[in-house]
Amino acid sequence: MDITIQQAQQRVDLWIQTIGIRYFSELTNLGILMEEVGELSRIMVRTYGEQSFKESDKGKELSDEMADVLWVLLCLANQTGVNLTEALHKNFEKKNIRDIDRHASNEKLKQK
């Protein structure tokens, strides 16, 4: 089932209002976001880097860790009044102007 960013923001908000009772504060959610990014990083380093998995890493899925990061980001967007669909469109515009030739002329990217 496909879901737009706007729908995701709405569904997270509905979940928070009905099951989650209320949003954590913005600062608490920022801290939670950092924790979730750390958990994502841990799985990435063990899957694609040189570190080995520990017993406590078993059962962790990359997709679930990414979804946790997205969930908290959606919460923060809702709390701060950010429409992530609009923000992403503006970000593409910014990158298309700023980086129009930047990556094409980057010799480091041509090495592979």
VEXKEZA-531816 format. One record per residue (C-alpha): x, y, z; residue in one letter. Coordinates in steps of 0.25 Angstrom, whole numbers, plus 5000, padded with zeros to 4 digits. Layout:
% residues N
XYZA/...
//
This chain:
% residues 112
500050005000M/500650134996D/500550255005I/500950405002T/501750485012I/500550565015Q/499750435018Q/500850385027A/500850515035Q/499350505036Q/499350365041R/500450385051V/499650505056D/498450415057L/499150305064W/499750405074I/498450465077Q/497750335079T/498750225084I/499950305088G/499150405096I/499950525093R/501250565086Y/502550565095F/503150705095S/503950745083E/505250735091L/504950595096T/504550555082N/505850615077L/506650535087G/505850405082I/506150445068L/507650445071M/507450305078E/506750245066E/507850295057V/508850235066G/508150105065E/508050115050L/509550145050S/509850025058R/509149925048I/509749995036M/511149995042V/511049845045R/510349805032T/511249895022Y/512449925031G/513449845038E/512849835051Q/512249695055S/510849675060F/510649655075K/509649565082E/508849695085S/508749725070D/508049605066K/506649615061G/506849765058K/506449805043E/506949915035L/505549945030S/504949955044D/506150045049E/505850135037M/504350145039A/504650175054D/505450295049V/504350335039L/503350325050W/503950425060V/504350515048L/502850515045L/502450545059C/503450665059L/502950715046A/501450715052N/501850775065Q/502550895058T/501650915047G/502550875036V/501850815023N/502950715019L/502350705005T/502550855003E/503850845010A/504350735001L/503950804988H/504650934992K/505850844996N/505950784982F/505850924976E/506950974985K/507850854981K/507550864966N/508051004966I/509150994975R/509750854971D/509450864956I/510850844952D/511450814966R/511450654965H/511650644950A/513050714952S/513450634965N/514550544961E/514350464974K/513050414969L/513550374955K/514550284961Q/513650164962K/
//
